[in-house]
């Protein structure tokens, strides 16, 4: 059965849908509950759902905006059900969001920024250019500045180490990209970026990459 995605304004998100979303990870970390998801409804502009038949397989809160003039796709929170089709769900959601980025910013490169909880989350960046942080890569001054801008946008200003791109949890529930799949093959050494990171305590890795205009126009991303 195919994965079908739909995106709408967060203002149109019903309480019943929020409850369904909360159920997706109710019995496992990160345990996004309905109260926390209600706050995300207020903080972000768009929500994407991925369904397999009548089963919710994933969701994502995002917004398309300019940061200092730069076209940006920001994923504030996303969660994918841990099934054999987890990666298909993630790809379908990202493809829909890239399509919307193309409509919002035609003929422009777009920055994708989010917070990761585990190495598998880098799968959301598949096909992008200049992804940071990266194994063996020393971030430039501009890349560190982007990490600070994103941390501020995600409400984590002052808790970012702009050399490691890590955000320290403050003890409260924190958003980010919740994705895990046993089928994902990760590049060697990628897990070192997360060494000692306590996702359960709210620690996150700020990450970003560039969706090039020609790739967006060609529909190559998210597939």
C-alpha positions as CSV (number, residue, x, y, z in Angstrom):
1,X,0.0,0.0,0.0
2,X,1.5,3.4,-1.0
3,X,2.4,6.1,1.5
4,X,0.1,9.1,0.9
5,X,1.0,12.5,2.2
6,X,-1.1,15.6,2.8
7,X,-0.1,19.1,4.1
8,X,-2.2,21.8,5.5
9,X,-2.1,24.8,7.8
10,X,-1.5,24.1,11.4
11,X,-4.6,26.2,12.3
12,X,-6.7,23.5,10.6
13,X,-5.3,20.7,12.8
14,X,-8.0,19.1,15.0
15,X,-7.7,17.8,18.5
16,X,-8.5,14.4,17.2
17,X,-5.6,14.6,14.8
18,X,-3.3,15.8,17.6
19,X,-4.3,12.7,19.7
20,X,-3.6,10.4,16.8
21,X,-0.2,12.1,16.4
22,X,0.6,11.7,20.1
23,X,-0.2,8.0,19.9
24,X,2.5,7.5,17.3
25,X,5.3,7.6,20.0
26,X,3.2,7.5,23.2
27,X,5.0,4.4,24.5
28,X,8.6,5.2,23.4
29,X,10.9,8.2,23.4
30,X,10.6,11.0,22.7
31,X,7.0,10.7,23.9
32,X,5.6,13.8,22.2
33,X,2.2,14.1,24.1
34,X,-0.9,16.0,23.0
35,X,-0.1,19.0,25.2
36,X,3.3,19.4,23.7
37,X,2.0,18.9,20.1
38,X,-0.7,21.6,20.8
39,X,2.1,24.1,21.4
40,X,3.7,23.1,18.1
41,X,0.4,23.8,16.3
42,X,0.8,27.4,17.5
43,X,4.5,27.7,16.7
44,X,4.7,26.3,13.2
45,X,2.8,27.1,10.0
46,X,2.4,23.8,8.1
47,X,1.8,20.2,9.2
48,X,2.4,17.2,7.0
49,X,0.9,13.7,7.6
50,X,2.0,10.5,6.0
51,X,-0.5,7.7,5.9
52,X,-0.5,4.1,4.8
53,X,-4.2,3.3,4.3
54,X,-5.9,4.6,7.4
55,X,-2.7,4.3,9.5
56,X,-0.7,7.4,10.4
57,X,2.9,6.6,9.7
58,X,4.5,10.0,10.3
59,X,4.0,13.7,10.7
60,X,6.1,16.9,10.5
61,X,5.6,20.5,11.6
62,X,7.5,23.0,9.4
63,X,7.5,26.5,8.1
64,X,8.9,28.2,5.0
65,X,10.4,31.6,5.7
66,X,13.4,33.8,5.0
67,X,16.1,34.0,7.6
68,X,18.2,37.1,6.9
69,X,16.8,37.0,3.4
70,X,17.8,33.3,2.8
71,X,15.0,31.0,1.8
72,X,14.6,28.4,4.5
73,X,12.6,25.2,5.2
74,X,12.6,24.7,8.9
75,X,11.4,21.4,10.4
76,X,10.5,22.1,14.0
77,X,9.3,18.7,14.9
78,X,8.8,15.4,13.1
79,X,8.1,11.8,14.1
80,X,8.0,8.7,12.0
81,X,6.5,5.4,13.1
82,X,9.2,2.7,13.6
83,X,8.0,0.2,11.0
84,X,9.6,-1.4,8.0
85,X,8.4,1.5,5.9
86,X,9.8,4.2,8.1
87,X,12.2,5.5,5.5
88,X,9.5,5.6,2.8
89,X,7.3,7.7,5.1
90,X,10.2,10.1,5.8
91,X,11.0,10.5,2.1
92,X,7.4,11.1,1.2
93,X,7.0,13.8,3.8
94,X,10.3,15.5,2.7
95,X,9.3,15.3,-1.0
96,X,6.1,17.2,-0.3
97,X,7.9,19.8,1.8
98,X,10.5,20.3,-0.9
99,X,7.7,20.7,-3.5
100,X,6.2,23.5,-1.3
101,X,9.7,25.1,-1.0
102,X,9.9,25.2,-4.8
103,X,6.6,27.0,-5.0
104,X,7.5,29.4,-2.3
105,X,11.0,30.1,-3.5
106,X,11.2,29.4,-7.3
107,X,14.7,29.5,-8.8
108,X,16.4,29.8,-5.4
109,X,18.5,27.5,-3.3
110,X,16.8,26.7,0.0
111,X,18.3,25.9,3.4
112,X,16.8,22.9,5.3
113,X,17.4,23.2,9.0
114,X,16.2,21.0,11.9
115,X,17.4,19.3,15.1
116,X,18.4,15.7,15.1
117,X,18.2,13.1,17.9
118,X,20.1,10.3,16.3
119,X,22.4,9.6,13.3
120,X,19.5,8.2,11.3
121,X,18.0,11.6,11.1
122,X,20.5,12.6,8.5
123,X,18.4,10.6,6.1
124,X,16.2,13.7,5.9
125,X,19.1,15.5,4.2
126,X,19.5,12.9,1.4
127,X,20.3,14.6,-1.9
128,X,21.2,18.0,-0.3
129,X,24.5,19.8,-0.6
130,X,27.0,21.2,2.0
131,X,25.4,19.3,4.9
132,X,26.8,20.3,8.3
133,X,27.9,19.1,10.8
134,X,29.8,16.4,9.0
135,X,32.4,13.8,10.1
136,X,35.9,15.3,9.8
137,X,34.7,18.7,8.7
138,X,35.7,21.8,10.7
139,X,32.7,24.3,10.4
140,X,33.5,27.6,8.9
141,X,32.6,30.9,10.6
142,X,29.5,31.2,8.4
143,X,28.4,27.7,9.1
144,X,28.7,28.3,12.8
145,X,26.7,31.5,12.4
146,X,24.0,29.6,10.7
147,X,23.9,27.1,13.6
148,X,23.4,30.0,16.0
149,X,20.6,31.5,13.8
150,X,18.8,28.2,13.7
151,X,19.3,27.5,17.4
152,X,17.7,30.9,18.1
153,X,14.8,30.2,15.7
154,X,14.3,26.8,17.6
155,X,14.2,28.6,20.9
156,X,17.5,27.3,22.1
157,X,19.6,30.4,22.0
158,X,22.3,30.3,24.6
159,X,22.3,26.5,24.8
160,X,24.2,25.9,21.6
161,X,27.9,24.9,21.3
162,X,28.6,26.3,17.8
163,X,31.6,24.2,17.4
164,X,29.9,20.8,17.9
165,X,26.4,22.1,16.8
166,X,25.0,20.5,19.9
167,X,22.1,22.1,21.9
168,X,22.0,21.2,25.6
169,X,18.6,20.2,26.9
170,X,17.0,22.4,29.6
171,X,14.9,19.7,31.2
172,X,11.8,20.5,29.3
173,X,10.3,18.7,26.3
174,X,12.1,19.6,23.1
175,X,11.2,19.2,19.4
176,X,13.3,17.7,16.7
177,X,13.4,15.0,14.1
178,X,12.4,11.6,15.6
179,X,13.4,9.0,13.0
180,X,14.9,5.5,13.4
181,X,15.2,2.6,11.0
182,X,17.2,-0.6,11.1
183,X,17.4,-0.6,7.3
184,X,19.3,2.7,7.1
185,X,23.0,2.3,6.3
186,X,24.9,5.2,7.8
187,X,28.3,6.6,6.6
188,X,31.2,5.5,8.7
189,X,31.8,7.7,11.7
190,X,28.5,9.5,11.7
191,X,27.6,8.3,15.1
192,X,30.6,10.2,16.5
193,X,28.7,13.4,16.1
194,X,26.2,12.1,18.7
195,X,28.7,10.6,21.1
196,X,27.5,11.5,24.6
197,X,24.4,13.3,23.4
198,X,21.4,12.5,25.7
199,X,18.4,12.9,23.4
200,X,16.0,11.8,26.3
201,X,17.2,14.8,28.3
202,X,16.5,17.1,25.4
203,X,20.0,17.3,23.8
204,X,19.8,17.9,20.1
205,X,22.2,18.3,17.1
206,X,21.4,21.3,14.9
207,X,21.9,20.3,11.3
208,X,21.4,22.0,8.0
209,X,22.0,21.5,4.3
210,X,21.2,23.2,1.0
211,X,18.5,22.1,-1.5
212,X,19.8,23.5,-4.8
213,X,17.4,25.3,-7.1
214,X,18.0,22.9,-10.0
215,X,17.3,19.8,-7.8
216,X,14.1,21.3,-6.4
217,X,12.9,22.2,-9.9
218,X,13.8,18.7,-11.2
219,X,11.8,17.0,-8.4
220,X,14.9,15.0,-7.4
221,X,14.7,15.5,-3.6
222,X,12.9,13.3,-1.2
223,X,12.7,10.4,-3.6
